[in-house]
Amino acid sequence: MLGLLLARRDAPPDNPHLDELWELVGRLDNPGMVAPAAAALAENAWITRTPDPRLDDPLVAGLFTRDWTGRDATLVLLRRWLARLGGTGRGGPTDPPSGLPYDDALRGWDTGATDDLLAALPVLDGLGARAVADRFRARLRAQGVRSVPRGAQATTRANPAGLTARQLDVLALLVDGLSNADIAARLVISPKTADHHVSAILAKLGVRSRAEAAAAARVLGLPAVTAT
């Protein structure tokens, strides 16, 4: 998750989180773990536009030739990213909406339709997936779209997660382990407002749990705001 978060936001040439992940799954040789790890490598390769030789590893090839429990369901994500890379995988354009903003935004890439690509941009910008949004903008320009919406301005990009000042306050308390009710009491806001802030933070960080949000905040070096 941390490796994908880093890739989606900044697309650095080196991603130590994914390197560590691949080293670990290589020791286990468990297809149920290798498949999502390979999907992460494929997504990173797509985002950075850089081939990853690890995707040619026999460990990956074996996922498609060996029989193992849950193979078809587990390989869906890897097939989708291989398809986006131009490999032999299948999937993408006809997949139904998943309800997950990032995944559904990527459906716009799969269809390639200008309207779908444009509709995905505000979603990706809202999630802070800058590197992915850059790929969408480049594709729109290649398709001849002249008025491609711009991304976040420099002042917003200075915050590596694109969080508002209030969301940084909430995140600081979340990192400290406070519940939504405790956050509401500390900041003198309604519990419902606290819930909305936490949901927005999870979406912008591209994570699904409070623990993952706290870990992502530390990795990204977000300001350690102390709300009093």
Buried (B, 14 or more C-beta within 10 A) or exposed (E): BBBBBBBBBBBEEEBEBBEEBBEEBEEEEEBBBBBBBBBBBBBBBBBBEEEBEBBEBEBBEEBBEEEBEEBEEBBBBBBBBBBBBEEEBEBBBEBEEEEEBBEBBBBBBBBEEBEBBBBBBEBBBBBBBBBBBBBBBEBBEEEEBEEBEEBBEEEBEEBBBBBBEBBBBBBBBBBBEBBBEBBBEBBEBEBEBBBBBBEBBBBBBBBEEBEBBBBBBEBBEBEEBEBE
